């Protein structure tokens, strides 16, 4: 009996809600909407722009929460122009070839530096030139912090 009473109350409520939804959908597609005639004019108010409020901030001297003084950053007064690194003056270097035995692990590279023939092994330094690596076609030399590759002449 209790279930029957709930159905008598809920069924009309559901029908009423669905009726309202169907009415709204049908009302949207109704052709009697107001249409402006071509002779009617519409008055539009111009938009008034408000002037921007400007303000400036004062420098903060004290932290408002901690109560401590703030340190100001130091400003460097010197010119911060970057100094141009001078290119290293490389001596005249010619790679003449490699001398090695088939069984030998380390090869000897023949270089001509400023007209003088020098023999280099990997990692060896002569006249401020260091041989980094080499093969029969080219060698890589280092002069202080600059490296260059020289091909077989």
PyMOL commands that place a pseudoatom at each C-alpha (Angstrom):
pseudoatom trace, name=CA, resn=UNK, resi=1, chain=A, elem=C, hetatm=0, pos=[0.000, 0.000, 0.000]
pseudoatom trace, name=CA, resn=UNK, resi=2, chain=A, elem=C, hetatm=0, pos=[2.885, 2.330, 0.828]
pseudoatom trace, name=CA, resn=UNK, resi=3, chain=A, elem=C, hetatm=0, pos=[4.470, 1.722, -2.636]
pseudoatom trace, name=CA, resn=UNK, resi=4, chain=A, elem=C, hetatm=0, pos=[1.189, 2.561, -4.322]
pseudoatom trace, name=CA, resn=UNK, resi=5, chain=A, elem=C, hetatm=0, pos=[1.066, 5.882, -2.426]
pseudoatom trace, name=CA, resn=UNK, resi=6, chain=A, elem=C, hetatm=0, pos=[4.608, 6.805, -3.600]
pseudoatom trace, name=CA, resn=UNK, resi=7, chain=A, elem=C, hetatm=0, pos=[3.695, 6.055, -7.217]
pseudoatom trace, name=CA, resn=UNK, resi=8, chain=A, elem=C, hetatm=0, pos=[0.625, 8.337, -6.976]
pseudoatom trace, name=CA, resn=UNK, resi=9, chain=A, elem=C, hetatm=0, pos=[2.881, 11.216, -5.850]
pseudoatom trace, name=CA, resn=UNK, resi=10, chain=A, elem=C, hetatm=0, pos=[5.978, 10.637, -8.025]
pseudoatom trace, name=CA, resn=UNK, resi=11, chain=A, elem=C, hetatm=0, pos=[4.241, 9.828, -11.332]
pseudoatom trace, name=CA, resn=UNK, resi=12, chain=A, elem=C, hetatm=0, pos=[2.519, 13.251, -11.665]
pseudoatom trace, name=CA, resn=UNK, resi=13, chain=A, elem=C, hetatm=0, pos=[5.782, 14.949, -10.609]
pseudoatom trace, name=CA, resn=UNK, resi=14, chain=A, elem=C, hetatm=0, pos=[7.771, 13.130, -13.351]
pseudoatom trace, name=CA, resn=UNK, resi=15, chain=A, elem=C, hetatm=0, pos=[5.087, 13.905, -15.958]
pseudoatom trace, name=CA, resn=UNK, resi=16, chain=A, elem=C, hetatm=0, pos=[5.130, 17.589, -14.930]
pseudoatom trace, name=CA, resn=UNK, resi=17, chain=A, elem=C, hetatm=0, pos=[8.964, 17.822, -15.230]
pseudoatom trace, name=CA, resn=UNK, resi=18, chain=A, elem=C, hetatm=0, pos=[9.006, 16.105, -18.642]
pseudoatom trace, name=CA, resn=UNK, resi=19, chain=A, elem=C, hetatm=0, pos=[6.186, 18.347, -19.841]
pseudoatom trace, name=CA, resn=UNK, resi=20, chain=A, elem=C, hetatm=0, pos=[8.160, 21.427, -18.811]
pseudoatom trace, name=CA, resn=UNK, resi=21, chain=A, elem=C, hetatm=0, pos=[11.269, 20.175, -20.687]
pseudoatom trace, name=CA, resn=UNK, resi=22, chain=A, elem=C, hetatm=0, pos=[9.261, 19.410, -23.862]
pseudoatom trace, name=CA, resn=UNK, resi=23, chain=A, elem=C, hetatm=0, pos=[7.583, 22.846, -23.681]
pseudoatom trace, name=CA, resn=UNK, resi=24, chain=A, elem=C, hetatm=0, pos=[10.999, 24.596, -23.515]
pseudoatom trace, name=CA, resn=UNK, resi=25, chain=A, elem=C, hetatm=0, pos=[12.326, 22.635, -26.526]
pseudoatom trace, name=CA, resn=UNK, resi=26, chain=A, elem=C, hetatm=0, pos=[9.207, 23.328, -28.631]
pseudoatom trace, name=CA, resn=UNK, resi=27, chain=A, elem=C, hetatm=0, pos=[9.179, 27.007, -27.585]
pseudoatom trace, name=CA, resn=UNK, resi=28, chain=A, elem=C, hetatm=0, pos=[12.681, 27.500, -29.010]
pseudoatom trace, name=CA, resn=UNK, resi=29, chain=A, elem=C, hetatm=0, pos=[11.615, 26.373, -32.486]
pseudoatom trace, name=CA, resn=UNK, resi=30, chain=A, elem=C, hetatm=0, pos=[8.402, 28.436, -32.549]
pseudoatom trace, name=CA, resn=UNK, resi=31, chain=A, elem=C, hetatm=0, pos=[8.372, 30.881, -35.502]
pseudoatom trace, name=CA, resn=UNK, resi=32, chain=A, elem=C, hetatm=0, pos=[6.578, 33.745, -33.673]
pseudoatom trace, name=CA, resn=UNK, resi=33, chain=A, elem=C, hetatm=0, pos=[9.800, 35.251, -32.370]
pseudoatom trace, name=CA, resn=UNK, resi=34, chain=A, elem=C, hetatm=0, pos=[10.045, 39.033, -32.529]
pseudoatom trace, name=CA, resn=UNK, resi=35, chain=A, elem=C, hetatm=0, pos=[11.789, 40.214, -35.646]
pseudoatom trace, name=CA, resn=UNK, resi=36, chain=A, elem=C, hetatm=0, pos=[12.911, 43.815, -36.080]
pseudoatom trace, name=CA, resn=UNK, resi=37, chain=A, elem=C, hetatm=0, pos=[11.547, 45.607, -39.105]
pseudoatom trace, name=CA, resn=UNK, resi=38, chain=A, elem=C, hetatm=0, pos=[14.065, 47.059, -41.517]
pseudoatom trace, name=CA, resn=UNK, resi=39, chain=A, elem=C, hetatm=0, pos=[12.941, 50.636, -40.701]
pseudoatom trace, name=CA, resn=UNK, resi=40, chain=A, elem=C, hetatm=0, pos=[13.427, 50.282, -36.947]
pseudoatom trace, name=CA, resn=UNK, resi=41, chain=A, elem=C, hetatm=0, pos=[16.585, 51.722, -35.466]
pseudoatom trace, name=CA, resn=UNK, resi=42, chain=A, elem=C, hetatm=0, pos=[18.452, 50.511, -32.460]
pseudoatom trace, name=CA, resn=UNK, resi=43, chain=A, elem=C, hetatm=0, pos=[19.970, 52.987, -30.035]
pseudoatom trace, name=CA, resn=UNK, resi=44, chain=A, elem=C, hetatm=0, pos=[23.402, 51.992, -28.788]
pseudoatom trace, name=CA, resn=UNK, resi=45, chain=A, elem=C, hetatm=0, pos=[25.148, 53.774, -25.954]
pseudoatom trace, name=CA, resn=UNK, resi=46, chain=A, elem=C, hetatm=0, pos=[28.827, 54.530, -26.595]
pseudoatom trace, name=CA, resn=UNK, resi=47, chain=A, elem=C, hetatm=0, pos=[31.250, 52.730, -24.326]
pseudoatom trace, name=CA, resn=UNK, resi=48, chain=A, elem=C, hetatm=0, pos=[32.866, 55.001, -21.793]
pseudoatom trace, name=CA, resn=UNK, resi=49, chain=A, elem=C, hetatm=0, pos=[36.472, 54.144, -21.139]
pseudoatom trace, name=CA, resn=UNK, resi=50, chain=A, elem=C, hetatm=0, pos=[37.765, 54.770, -17.672]
pseudoatom trace, name=CA, resn=UNK, resi=51, chain=A, elem=C, hetatm=0, pos=[41.109, 56.463, -17.270]
pseudoatom trace, name=CA, resn=UNK, resi=52, chain=A, elem=C, hetatm=0, pos=[43.808, 54.148, -15.960]
pseudoatom trace, name=CA, resn=UNK, resi=53, chain=A, elem=C, hetatm=0, pos=[44.907, 54.747, -12.424]
pseudoatom trace, name=CA, resn=UNK, resi=54, chain=A, elem=C, hetatm=0, pos=[48.677, 55.129, -12.189]
pseudoatom trace, name=CA, resn=UNK, resi=55, chain=A, elem=C, hetatm=0, pos=[50.770, 54.695, -9.090]
pseudoatom trace, name=CA, resn=UNK, resi=56, chain=A, elem=C, hetatm=0, pos=[54.366, 54.285, -8.017]
pseudoatom trace, name=CA, resn=UNK, resi=57, chain=A, elem=C, hetatm=0, pos=[55.866, 52.054, -5.376]
pseudoatom trace, name=CA, resn=UNK, resi=58, chain=A, elem=C, hetatm=0, pos=[58.132, 53.222, -2.622]
pseudoatom trace, name=CA, resn=UNK, resi=59, chain=A, elem=C, hetatm=0, pos=[61.266, 51.234, -1.902]
pseudoatom trace, name=CA, resn=UNK, resi=60, chain=A, elem=C, hetatm=0, pos=[60.862, 48.710, 0.887]
pseudoatom trace, name=CA, resn=UNK, resi=61, chain=A, elem=C, hetatm=0, pos=[63.215, 49.316, 3.785]
pseudoatom trace, name=CA, resn=UNK, resi=62, chain=A, elem=C, hetatm=0, pos=[61.853, 46.827, 6.323]
pseudoatom trace, name=CA, resn=UNK, resi=63, chain=A, elem=C, hetatm=0, pos=[60.272, 43.393, 6.007]
pseudoatom trace, name=CA, resn=UNK, resi=64, chain=A, elem=C, hetatm=0, pos=[56.658, 43.892, 7.165]
pseudoatom trace, name=CA, resn=UNK, resi=65, chain=A, elem=C, hetatm=0, pos=[56.356, 40.403, 8.651]
pseudoatom trace, name=CA, resn=UNK, resi=66, chain=A, elem=C, hetatm=0, pos=[59.748, 39.804, 10.196]
pseudoatom trace, name=CA, resn=UNK, resi=67, chain=A, elem=C, hetatm=0, pos=[60.573, 43.413, 11.021]
pseudoatom trace, name=CA, resn=UNK, resi=68, chain=A, elem=C, hetatm=0, pos=[64.133, 43.069, 9.760]
pseudoatom trace, name=CA, resn=UNK, resi=69, chain=A, elem=C, hetatm=0, pos=[65.924, 45.501, 7.498]
pseudoatom trace, name=CA, resn=UNK, resi=70, chain=A, elem=C, hetatm=0, pos=[66.357, 44.454, 3.899]
pseudoatom trace, name=CA, resn=UNK, resi=71, chain=A, elem=C, hetatm=0, pos=[69.785, 44.552, 2.289]
pseudoatom trace, name=CA, resn=UNK, resi=72, chain=A, elem=C, hetatm=0, pos=[70.107, 46.491, -0.916]
pseudoatom trace, name=CA, resn=UNK, resi=73, chain=A, elem=C, hetatm=0, pos=[71.851, 44.890, -3.840]
pseudoatom trace, name=CA, resn=UNK, resi=74, chain=A, elem=C, hetatm=0, pos=[75.239, 46.279, -4.766]
pseudoatom trace, name=CA, resn=UNK, resi=75, chain=A, elem=C, hetatm=0, pos=[75.428, 47.938, -8.150]
pseudoatom trace, name=CA, resn=UNK, resi=76, chain=A, elem=C, hetatm=0, pos=[78.665, 47.489, -10.051]
pseudoatom trace, name=CA, resn=UNK, resi=77, chain=A, elem=C, hetatm=0, pos=[79.861, 50.841, -11.347]
pseudoatom trace, name=CA, resn=UNK, resi=78, chain=A, elem=C, hetatm=0, pos=[82.575, 49.532, -13.639]
pseudoatom trace, name=CA, resn=UNK, resi=79, chain=A, elem=C, hetatm=0, pos=[82.050, 49.003, -17.336]
pseudoatom trace, name=CA, resn=UNK, resi=80, chain=A, elem=C, hetatm=0, pos=[81.076, 45.448, -18.044]
pseudoatom trace, name=CA, resn=UNK, resi=81, chain=A, elem=C, hetatm=0, pos=[82.483, 45.335, -21.552]
pseudoatom trace, name=CA, resn=UNK, resi=82, chain=A, elem=C, hetatm=0, pos=[83.669, 41.894, -22.410]
pseudoatom trace, name=CA, resn=UNK, resi=83, chain=A, elem=C, hetatm=0, pos=[87.332, 41.625, -23.153]
pseudoatom trace, name=CA, resn=UNK, resi=84, chain=A, elem=C, hetatm=0, pos=[87.933, 40.044, -26.479]
pseudoatom trace, name=CA, resn=UNK, resi=85, chain=A, elem=C, hetatm=0, pos=[90.126, 37.003, -26.334]
pseudoatom trace, name=CA, resn=UNK, resi=86, chain=A, elem=C, hetatm=0, pos=[93.113, 37.291, -28.561]
pseudoatom trace, name=CA, resn=UNK, resi=87, chain=A, elem=C, hetatm=0, pos=[93.447, 34.439, -30.966]
pseudoatom trace, name=CA, resn=UNK, resi=88, chain=A, elem=C, hetatm=0, pos=[96.491, 32.329, -30.376]
pseudoatom trace, name=CA, resn=UNK, resi=89, chain=A, elem=C, hetatm=0, pos=[99.285, 32.943, -32.818]
pseudoatom trace, name=CA, resn=UNK, resi=90, chain=A, elem=C, hetatm=0, pos=[99.757, 29.488, -34.241]
pseudoatom trace, name=CA, resn=UNK, resi=91, chain=A, elem=C, hetatm=0, pos=[103.148, 28.661, -35.691]
pseudoatom trace, name=CA, resn=UNK, resi=92, chain=A, elem=C, hetatm=0, pos=[103.246, 27.445, -39.264]
pseudoatom trace, name=CA, resn=UNK, resi=93, chain=A, elem=C, hetatm=0, pos=[102.459, 23.735, -38.958]
pseudoatom trace, name=CA, resn=UNK, resi=94, chain=A, elem=C, hetatm=0, pos=[102.528, 21.118, -41.722]
pseudoatom trace, name=CA, resn=UNK, resi=95, chain=A, elem=C, hetatm=0, pos=[101.584, 17.482, -41.196]
pseudoatom trace, name=CA, resn=UNK, resi=96, chain=A, elem=C, hetatm=0, pos=[104.047, 15.351, -43.154]
pseudoatom trace, name=CA, resn=UNK, resi=97, chain=A, elem=C, hetatm=0, pos=[102.801, 11.882, -42.232]
pseudoatom trace, name=CA, resn=UNK, resi=98, chain=A, elem=C, hetatm=0, pos=[102.979, 9.036, -39.768]
pseudoatom trace, name=CA, resn=UNK, resi=99, chain=A, elem=C, hetatm=0, pos=[105.817, 6.652, -39.076]
pseudoatom trace, name=CA, resn=UNK, resi=100, chain=A, elem=C, hetatm=0, pos=[104.869, 3.398, -37.404]
pseudoatom trace, name=CA, resn=UNK, resi=101, chain=A, elem=C, hetatm=0, pos=[105.722, -0.246, -37.406]
pseudoatom trace, name=CA, resn=UNK, resi=102, chain=A, elem=C, hetatm=0, pos=[102.909, -2.700, -38.110]
pseudoatom trace, name=CA, resn=UNK, resi=103, chain=A, elem=C, hetatm=0, pos=[103.433, -4.312, -34.695]
pseudoatom trace, name=CA, resn=UNK, resi=104, chain=A, elem=C, hetatm=0, pos=[103.891, -1.045, -32.775]
pseudoatom trace, name=CA, resn=UNK, resi=105, chain=A, elem=C, hetatm=0, pos=[100.965, 0.271, -30.751]
pseudoatom trace, name=CA, resn=UNK, resi=106, chain=A, elem=C, hetatm=0, pos=[102.106, 3.899, -30.712]
pseudoatom trace, name=CA, resn=UNK, resi=107, chain=A, elem=C, hetatm=0, pos=[102.671, 5.765, -33.935]
pseudoatom trace, name=CA, resn=UNK, resi=108, chain=A, elem=C, hetatm=0, pos=[105.119, 8.606, -34.441]
pseudoatom trace, name=CA, resn=UNK, resi=109, chain=A, elem=C, hetatm=0, pos=[103.747, 11.622, -36.323]
pseudoatom trace, name=CA, resn=UNK, resi=110, chain=A, elem=C, hetatm=0, pos=[106.052, 13.858, -38.348]
pseudoatom trace, name=CA, resn=UNK, resi=111, chain=A, elem=C, hetatm=0, pos=[105.227, 17.573, -38.186]
pseudoatom trace, name=CA, resn=UNK, resi=112, chain=A, elem=C, hetatm=0, pos=[107.037, 20.571, -39.567]
pseudoatom trace, name=CA, resn=UNK, resi=113, chain=A, elem=C, hetatm=0, pos=[106.710, 23.508, -37.144]
pseudoatom trace, name=CA, resn=UNK, resi=114, chain=A, elem=C, hetatm=0, pos=[108.126, 26.837, -38.362]
pseudoatom trace, name=CA, resn=UNK, resi=115, chain=A, elem=C, hetatm=0, pos=[110.402, 25.016, -40.810]
pseudoatom trace, name=CA, resn=UNK, resi=116, chain=A, elem=C, hetatm=0, pos=[111.739, 22.547, -38.246]
pseudoatom trace, name=CA, resn=UNK, resi=117, chain=A, elem=C, hetatm=0, pos=[110.801, 18.859, -38.410]
pseudoatom trace, name=CA, resn=UNK, resi=118, chain=A, elem=C, hetatm=0, pos=[109.537, 17.411, -35.117]
pseudoatom trace, name=CA, resn=UNK, resi=119, chain=A, elem=C, hetatm=0, pos=[108.464, 13.894, -34.157]
pseudoatom trace, name=CA, resn=UNK, resi=120, chain=A, elem=C, hetatm=0, pos=[105.364, 13.614, -31.931]
pseudoatom trace, name=CA, resn=UNK, resi=121, chain=A, elem=C, hetatm=0, pos=[103.669, 10.767, -30.090]
pseudoatom trace, name=CA, resn=UNK, resi=122, chain=A, elem=C, hetatm=0, pos=[100.133, 11.001, -28.667]
pseudoatom trace, name=CA, resn=UNK, resi=123, chain=A, elem=C, hetatm=0, pos=[100.045, 13.307, -25.628]
pseudoatom trace, name=CA, resn=UNK, resi=124, chain=A, elem=C, hetatm=0, pos=[103.568, 14.607, -26.224]
pseudoatom trace, name=CA, resn=UNK, resi=125, chain=A, elem=C, hetatm=0, pos=[104.251, 18.368, -25.993]
pseudoatom trace, name=CA, resn=UNK, resi=126, chain=A, elem=C, hetatm=0, pos=[106.931, 20.273, -27.911]
pseudoatom trace, name=CA, resn=UNK, resi=127, chain=A, elem=C, hetatm=0, pos=[107.112, 24.055, -28.460]
pseudoatom trace, name=CA, resn=UNK, resi=128, chain=A, elem=C, hetatm=0, pos=[103.820, 24.457, -26.524]
pseudoatom trace, name=CA, resn=UNK, resi=129, chain=A, elem=C, hetatm=0, pos=[102.073, 22.177, -29.057]
pseudoatom trace, name=CA, resn=UNK, resi=130, chain=A, elem=C, hetatm=0, pos=[100.408, 19.019, -27.751]
pseudoatom trace, name=CA, resn=UNK, resi=131, chain=A, elem=C, hetatm=0, pos=[99.384, 16.176, -30.043]
pseudoatom trace, name=CA, resn=UNK, resi=132, chain=A, elem=C, hetatm=0, pos=[95.879, 15.098, -28.973]
pseudoatom trace, name=CA, resn=UNK, resi=133, chain=A, elem=C, hetatm=0, pos=[95.115, 12.464, -31.590]
pseudoatom trace, name=CA, resn=UNK, resi=134, chain=A, elem=C, hetatm=0, pos=[96.180, 11.488, -35.049]
pseudoatom trace, name=CA, resn=UNK, resi=135, chain=A, elem=C, hetatm=0, pos=[95.635, 9.155, -37.959]
pseudoatom trace, name=CA, resn=UNK, resi=136, chain=A, elem=C, hetatm=0, pos=[97.319, 8.793, -41.362]
pseudoatom trace, name=CA, resn=UNK, resi=137, chain=A, elem=C, hetatm=0, pos=[95.127, 11.561, -42.864]
pseudoatom trace, name=CA, resn=UNK, resi=138, chain=A, elem=C, hetatm=0, pos=[95.147, 14.228, -40.118]
pseudoatom trace, name=CA, resn=UNK, resi=139, chain=A, elem=C, hetatm=0, pos=[96.369, 15.221, -36.645]
pseudoatom trace, name=CA, resn=UNK, resi=140, chain=A, elem=C, hetatm=0, pos=[94.700, 17.292, -33.921]
pseudoatom trace, name=CA, resn=UNK, resi=141, chain=A, elem=C, hetatm=0, pos=[96.993, 19.689, -32.054]
pseudoatom trace, name=CA, resn=UNK, resi=142, chain=A, elem=C, hetatm=0, pos=[96.404, 21.848, -28.993]
pseudoatom trace, name=CA, resn=UNK, resi=143, chain=A, elem=C, hetatm=0, pos=[98.109, 25.179, -28.308]
pseudoatom trace, name=CA, resn=UNK, resi=144, chain=A, elem=C, hetatm=0, pos=[97.298, 26.323, -24.740]
pseudoatom trace, name=CA, resn=UNK, resi=145, chain=A, elem=C, hetatm=0, pos=[93.455, 26.147, -24.777]
pseudoatom trace, name=CA, resn=UNK, resi=146, chain=A, elem=C, hetatm=0, pos=[92.814, 26.179, -28.530]
pseudoatom trace, name=CA, resn=UNK, resi=147, chain=A, elem=C, hetatm=0, pos=[92.728, 23.081, -30.743]
pseudoatom trace, name=CA, resn=UNK, resi=148, chain=A, elem=C, hetatm=0, pos=[93.174, 22.748, -34.493]
pseudoatom trace, name=CA, resn=UNK, resi=149, chain=A, elem=C, hetatm=0, pos=[93.134, 19.920, -37.007]
pseudoatom trace, name=CA, resn=UNK, resi=150, chain=A, elem=C, hetatm=0, pos=[95.901, 19.711, -39.618]
pseudoatom trace, name=CA, resn=UNK, resi=151, chain=A, elem=C, hetatm=0, pos=[95.534, 17.510, -42.697]
pseudoatom trace, name=CA, resn=UNK, resi=152, chain=A, elem=C, hetatm=0, pos=[98.251, 15.614, -44.539]
pseudoatom trace, name=CA, resn=UNK, resi=153, chain=A, elem=C, hetatm=0, pos=[100.185, 17.842, -46.914]
for i in range(1, 153): cmd.bond("trace and resi %d" % i, "trace and resi %d" % (i + 1))
show_as sticks, trace
zoom trace
